[in-house]
Amino acid sequence: MAYEANNRHADCIALYQQLEKKHPSVSIRRQAAELRYILQAPKLKISQEEMVTIPLIGSSYDSYAATWTDKYKDKDQKTSGSTTNQLPSSRDFLADFMVWRPPVGLEKNRAFWVALTLWFGLVGAAVLLQR
């Protein structure tokens, strides 16, 4: 793969062939054959119109991060004046539920974190002692 990244295709194919023939691991031989097959496959020439466009999606796991459409919606509408075919992003409520955040104002409160640590320690000790 390093040869391929440096545009040394002939060296890459030769190494894949050598791995296919001589490597003791069957999975490595199989992977080398698959990678060589992909490398030797004819390259497709497609135009810009034939390419599939994928809409940009913001991080649904970070509630503080705005989606691309929220950040640039006003700027794009002012500059381009055209609409895009992006689907509206929906909020991921399950991810919001699964990520715990401390109550507002307590993020830097040392007493809160000490109490929370002690609580988790006591609950963990109780679970271990019940076994």
RARACOR-V420531 format. One record per backbone hydrogen bond with DSSP energy under -0.5 kcal/mol. CO is the residue of the C=O (numbers start at 1). NH is the residue of the N-H. If there is no record, write none. Layout:
CO/NH
CO/NH
This chain:
1/5
2/6
3/8
4/7
7/9
8/12
9/13
10/14
11/15
12/16
13/17
14/18
15/19
16/20
17/21
18/22
19/23
25/29
26/30
27/31
28/32
29/33
30/34
31/35
32/36
33/37
34/38
35/39
36/40
37/41
38/41
44/46
47/50
47/51
48/51
58/60
59/62
61/63
62/65
67/71
68/72
69/73
72/76
73/77
74/78
75/79
76/80
76/81
91/93
92/96
93/97
94/98
95/99
98/100
103/106
106/109
108/110
109/113
110/114
111/115
112/116
113/117
114/118
115/119
116/120
117/121
118/122
119/123
120/124
121/125
122/126
123/127
124/128
125/129
126/130
127/131
128/131
